[in-house]
Each structure stands twice: as structure tokens, then as C-alpha cells.
Amino acid sequence: VQLQASGGGLVQPGGSLRLSCAASGFTLDDYAIGWFRQAPGKEREGVSCTNNSDGSTFYADSVKGRFTISRDNAKNTQYLQMNSLEAEDTAVYSCAARRGSKCLPDDMDYWGKGTQVTVSS
């Protein structure tokens, strides 16, 4: 069982990135997928949580309207499209899975290794 997050990089303010969260060993349908981020010196922040049983997604207020979740069932991969990036979005982004419909940061079943997103001119 594995989750692999990828797609981070350096982007200018206002730019876009798409992060991927590829799952192996389990099917996304049965799990809630959460994206979390942690900036240096700050606490981990929940970015989004998708209930894959009904497709609903919760977005943190700080990213609402700029970030969007999508999914490729054939690849068993979920994507986090990040648009209009700001310096405040700079962080290590991680995806995690929890069986069921809820994302509980302290009770996720699987975590992917984080990917660095840096927004800077």
C-alpha cells in the first residue's frame, strides 16, 4: 500500500501547479483523500478533503476558489490543481488517505511523502 505525492516545484506568484497523489494497493473509492501542507515554522494545515464515496470535496478558506480537486480513475490518482498561487502557499504538500468519508489529520491510514511547493519571484 502506497501513496505518492508529486508535482511540486518553483513557480512565480500568480502561476499554477498540479500536484498528483497516486495510490497503489488500494482503491481511492473506499477512502477519503486529504491534502495537507506545512510551511516552515507553522503548523500543518488541511488544504482539502475529498470524500470519494460521493465525490464531495471540502476546501480550506485560504484556497477556496483557487485550488481544485480532480481524479483519474484509470490511474487511481487524485490531482490538486493550484491556480493563482501566492507566496503564502509555499509549503511542503502531502496527501493522505483514510478509509471512509472523513479526513482526520491525526488518524489518517496512509501518508504520501511530501512535495515542496515554492511560490516566489
Disulfide bonds with the S-S distance in Angstrom:
Cys21-Cys95 2.15
Cys49-Cys103 1.99
